[in-house]
Amino acid sequence: MSTVPFKGVIAYPITPFDNNEHIDIPLFKKQVERLVTAGVHGIAPLGSTGVMPYLNDGEKEAITEATMQQVAGRLPTLVGVSNLTTERTVYHARFAEKAGATAVMIIPMSYWKLTDDEIVKHYDKVASKISIPIMAYNNPATGGVDMSPTLLKRLLEIPNVTMIKESTGDIQRMHYLRKVLGEEVAFFNGSNPLALAAFSAGARGWCTAAPNLIPELNIALYDAIEKNHLDRARRVFYQQIELLKFIVAKGLPRSIKAGLDLLEVGGGGFKSPIQSLDEMEIAELAGILSAMENEVYQS
């Protein structure tokens, strides 16, 4: 197995709930199947879009197993296994590996600010307990920790840690990562509005929830970049930028659920305290999707 098994558009499904706040596994599988057949390059359950921190152990395990069953080896899978404690992160990483995940993603979640040494030991402990690759996820807005390029370089010295997902929304950080870590390091963009700029900075892939709503445009952007058709890449990026900004500003789980409802796929519900978009926000999203409906990517 490649130590960097991902490239391109890595899609993040939501975690849908029924009216009793139980996970709706049939709906989840339906949503995953849409992503696979749309042509994305990887599936990543239990990320921020999948409201991973709000799920209990049993729910995380159910989503992991449902993903593996539905994907059925057709695409590589990247399972979020982060937890406040190293012990539970190890537990979920081992569960994901046993279930058949291609790799796991870990963000250092923190209530008290963690030191660099504590973070390195956290990743090293998890890595020692599994044999599949690890993507180190840097998103200070959700994890509470901002991992510097120097720290990320230390993490990459751990054999299984072979990938970085950068979600600070700072394009200069991405250029600096490329400079400090070298051309051979695989880093992935997690900031939707920076998709075009991140590819230009050398990102190997784009981790995004947007394919739940506009997979064709997301994939078209990556294809244009791969073919070095920069003018085409700009055009297709501009077609989707308003939606990318909206889903980030309004919250990925809420926005994707509302969008799936508008597309008549069904987005399911949430676990409290998360709530749906309000009527005005849904109307705004409907307007954005409607304006995009006739935007056809010309190859």
C-alpha positions as MATLAB code, in Angstrom:
seq = 'MSTVPFKGVIAYPITPFDNNEHIDIPLFKKQVERLVTAGVHGIAPLGSTGVMPYLNDGEKEAITEATMQQVAGRLPTLVGVSNLTTERTVYHARFAEKAGATAVMIIPMSYWKLTDDEIVKHYDKVASKISIPIMAYNNPATGGVDMSPTLLKRLLEIPNVTMIKESTGDIQRMHYLRKVLGEEVAFFNGSNPLALAAFSAGARGWCTAAPNLIPELNIALYDAIEKNHLDRARRVFYQQIELLKFIVAKGLPRSIKAGLDLLEVGGGGFKSPIQSLDEMEIAELAGILSAMENEVYQS';
ca = [
       0.000    0.000    0.000;
       1.233    3.444   -0.859;
       2.205    5.626    2.070;
       0.313    8.454    0.321;
      -2.808    6.720   -1.011;
      -4.762    9.896   -1.820;
      -4.849   12.604   -4.428;
      -7.550   14.744   -5.997;
     -10.945   15.456   -4.445;
     -11.488   13.718   -1.109;
     -15.164   13.997   -0.196;
     -16.553   14.389    3.317;
     -20.047   12.979    3.885;
     -22.290   14.317    6.619;
     -23.661   12.126    9.409;
     -27.477   12.169    9.081;
     -29.775   11.580   12.038;
     -33.453   10.664   12.220;
     -36.094   12.486   14.264;
     -35.038   10.593   17.385;
     -31.393   11.652   16.954;
     -30.312    8.175   15.922;
     -27.924    7.817   12.985;
     -29.780    7.104    9.743;
     -27.476    4.450    8.271;
     -29.513    3.802    5.080;
     -29.494    7.518    4.269;
     -25.785    7.757    5.054;
     -25.037    4.897    2.666;
     -27.153    6.572   -0.011;
     -25.172    9.782    0.388;
     -21.843    7.925    0.259;
     -22.914    6.093   -2.897;
     -23.715    9.419   -4.575;
     -20.187   10.590   -3.845;
     -18.579    7.409   -5.149;
     -20.576    7.367   -8.383;
     -19.966   11.096   -8.898;
     -16.296   10.310   -9.417;
     -14.567   11.693   -6.311;
     -11.145   10.287   -5.523;
     -11.608    9.366   -1.860;
     -14.199    9.218    0.937;
     -13.497   10.682    4.379;
     -16.139    9.991    7.049;
     -16.032   11.421   10.565;
     -14.548   14.795    9.777;
     -15.894   18.177   10.830;
     -18.690   17.788    8.266;
     -19.584   14.459    9.847;
     -19.832   16.109   13.300;
     -17.343   13.590   14.670;
     -16.840   15.292   18.079;
     -20.580   14.986   18.786;
     -20.711   11.224   18.242;
     -20.291    8.529   20.851;
     -18.080    5.497   20.302;
     -20.870    3.312   18.979;
     -21.965    5.951   16.483;
     -18.409    6.434   15.217;
     -18.030    2.695   14.790;
     -21.343    2.434   12.932;
     -20.348    5.200   10.504;
     -16.914    3.642    9.947;
     -18.392    0.230    9.192;
     -21.142    1.654    6.971;
     -18.543    3.558    4.957;
     -16.431    0.465    4.339;
     -19.499   -1.572    3.391;
     -20.747    1.003    0.903;
     -17.420    1.992   -0.642;
     -16.505   -1.687   -0.884;
     -12.923   -1.017   -1.926;
     -13.805    1.156   -4.899;
     -12.027    4.194   -3.460;
      -9.490    4.851   -0.693;
     -11.055    5.811    2.635;
      -9.787    8.270    5.243;
     -11.437    7.921    8.654;
     -11.355   10.631   11.315;
     -10.305    9.105   14.637;
      -9.447   12.153   16.751;
     -10.204   12.323   20.447;
      -9.111   14.399   23.417;
      -7.166   11.475   24.860;
      -4.458    9.379   23.252;
      -6.058    6.178   24.554;
      -9.370    6.799   22.735;
      -7.592    8.000   19.601;
      -5.652    4.721   19.548;
      -8.899    2.812   20.070;
     -10.653    4.446   17.104;
      -7.566    4.233   14.881;
      -7.304    0.489   15.513;
     -11.035    0.066   14.913;
     -10.782    1.937   11.596;
      -7.829   -0.166   10.469;
      -9.603   -3.401   11.366;
     -12.728   -2.220    9.506;
     -10.674   -1.710    6.350;
      -9.837    1.998    6.282;
      -7.044    3.011    3.928;
      -5.763    5.669    6.338;
      -6.810    7.699    9.359;
      -6.855   11.421   10.026;
      -5.948   12.900   13.396;
      -6.334   16.447   14.680;
      -4.844   17.197   18.114;
      -7.947   18.189   20.091;
      -7.212   20.257   23.164;
      -8.964   21.884   26.121;
      -5.700   22.891   27.781;
      -3.107   24.062   25.273;
      -0.865   21.156   24.306;
       2.885   21.550   23.939;
       4.678   20.456   20.795;
       6.248   17.555   22.687;
       2.840   16.380   23.894;
       1.477   16.479   20.337;
       4.435   14.539   18.941;
       4.056   11.871   21.638;
       0.314   11.684   20.916;
       0.854   10.980   17.210;
       3.784    8.669   17.872;
       1.731    6.543   20.266;
      -1.135    6.179   17.795;
       1.245    5.455   14.926;
       2.898    2.682   16.933;
      -0.420    0.872   17.296;
      -1.502    0.802   13.630;
       0.128    0.023   10.301;
      -1.909    2.248    7.962;
      -0.915    5.836    7.063;
      -1.904    8.869    9.135;
      -2.895   12.308    7.892;
      -2.025   15.029   10.424;
      -4.832   17.581   10.383;
      -4.140   21.209   11.296;
      -7.291   23.240   11.942;
      -6.903   25.580   14.925;
     -10.483   26.856   14.538;
     -11.913   23.464   15.466;
      -9.095   21.665   17.294;
      -7.829   24.563   19.366;
      -4.218   23.884   18.347;
      -2.245   25.517   15.536;
       0.557   23.214   14.462;
       3.508   25.161   13.084;
       5.457   23.994   10.018;
       8.295   23.132   12.410;
       6.003   20.881   14.432;
       4.556   19.292   11.301;
       8.083   18.526   10.157;
       8.654   16.667   13.427;
       5.437   14.695   12.942;
       6.530   13.621    9.469;
       9.539   11.934   11.056;
       7.085    9.387   12.500;
       7.002    6.607    9.858;
       3.189    6.307    9.432;
       2.568   10.067    9.385;
       2.846   10.657    5.663;
       0.270   13.390    4.922;
      -0.760   16.815    6.162;
      -4.123   18.517    5.863;
      -3.817   22.283    6.231;
      -7.007   24.197    7.076;
      -5.869   27.498    8.562;
      -7.101   29.361    5.474;
      -3.712   31.022    5.102;
      -2.295   30.563    1.617;
       1.088   31.870    2.734;
       1.200   29.004    5.243;
       0.782   26.554    2.371;
       3.620   28.100    0.401;
       5.767   28.026    3.529;
       4.918   24.365    4.093;
       6.073   23.580    0.597;
       9.294   25.502    1.139;
      10.086   24.054    4.581;
       8.888   20.489    4.072;
       9.996   20.048    0.482;
       8.394   19.146   -2.819;
       7.994   15.489   -1.919;
       5.725   16.070    1.099;
       2.033   15.401    0.457;
      -0.125   18.179    1.818;
      -3.855   18.559    1.302;
      -6.035   21.636    1.363;
      -8.952   21.796    3.776;
      -9.995   25.419    3.138;
     -12.728   25.482    0.488;
     -12.383   29.120   -0.646;
      -8.650   28.550   -1.194;
      -9.078   25.515   -3.461;
      -7.566   27.085   -6.567;
      -4.770   28.881   -4.702;
      -3.913   25.747   -2.728;
      -3.487   23.668   -5.866;
      -1.234   26.415   -7.198;
       0.780   26.176   -3.965;
       1.341   22.469   -4.545;
      -1.523   20.757   -2.706;
      -1.857   17.106   -3.712;
      -5.569   17.097   -3.020;
      -8.621   18.915   -1.705;
     -10.498   17.600    1.346;
     -14.001   19.018    1.006;
     -17.706   18.556    1.733;
     -18.667   20.424   -1.446;
     -19.000   17.265   -3.604;
     -22.184   16.478   -1.699;
     -23.686   19.360   -3.700;
     -21.474   20.128   -6.719;
     -19.192   17.143   -7.422;
     -18.859   17.875  -11.143;
     -17.419   21.343  -10.562;
     -15.079   20.172   -7.798;
     -13.704   17.363   -9.940;
     -13.495   19.629  -12.995;
     -11.250   22.002  -11.034;
      -8.856   19.217  -10.120;
      -8.852   17.841  -13.664;
      -8.017   21.264  -15.083;
      -5.140   21.639  -12.622;
      -3.826   18.172  -13.490;
      -3.820   19.088  -17.182;
      -2.199   22.456  -16.424;
      -5.178   24.270  -17.969;
      -4.973   27.254  -15.631;
      -7.475   29.476  -17.438;
     -10.015   26.667  -17.349;
      -9.249   26.041  -13.673;
      -9.934   29.690  -12.869;
     -13.237   29.659  -14.762;
     -14.535   26.540  -13.065;
     -13.374   27.785   -9.655;
     -15.183   31.095  -10.101;
     -18.367   29.151  -10.903;
     -18.322   27.550   -7.458;
     -16.704   30.170   -5.230;
     -19.957   31.646   -3.889;
     -21.153   28.242   -2.730;
     -17.759   27.417   -1.215;
     -17.806   30.631    0.793;
     -21.407   30.052    1.893;
     -20.916   26.528    3.234;
     -17.897   27.630    5.250;
     -19.568   30.764    6.625;
     -22.800   28.999    7.623;
     -21.220   25.789    8.895;
     -20.446   22.724    6.815;
     -22.861   20.228    8.439;
     -25.790   22.673    8.373;
     -25.112   23.862    4.841;
     -24.606   20.426    3.329;
     -27.726   19.042    5.014;
     -29.804   21.955    3.716;
     -28.326   21.592    0.249;
     -29.068   17.862    0.128;
     -32.643   18.618    1.141;
     -32.926   21.225   -1.620;
     -31.542   18.689   -4.115;
     -34.186   16.219   -2.865;
     -31.547   13.725   -1.821;
     -32.300   14.147    1.868;
     -29.860   15.476    4.405;
     -31.309   14.003    7.578;
     -31.261   15.758   10.923;
     -28.768   16.609   13.628;
     -27.845   15.627   17.143;
     -28.512   18.443   19.606;
     -27.366   21.114   20.095;
     -26.674   21.554   16.351;
     -29.627   23.045   14.503;
     -30.572   23.520   10.857;
     -30.124   26.702    8.848;
     -32.961   29.200    9.237;
     -35.418   30.006    6.449;
     -33.500   33.025    5.189;
     -30.250   31.069    5.019;
     -31.938   28.200    3.199;
     -33.405   30.675    0.706;
     -29.947   32.165    0.165;
     -28.488   28.716   -0.446;
     -31.323   27.879   -2.845;
     -30.531   31.037   -4.782;
     -26.849   30.128   -5.044;
     -27.627   26.594   -6.216;
     -30.201   27.864   -8.697;
     -27.733   30.345  -10.176;
     -25.231   27.511  -10.608;
     -27.714   25.076  -12.140;
     -27.121   26.189  -15.698;
     -23.371   26.586  -15.281;
     -21.997   23.866  -17.494;
     -18.281   23.205  -17.451;
     -16.944   23.316  -20.983;
     -14.003   21.025  -21.516;
];
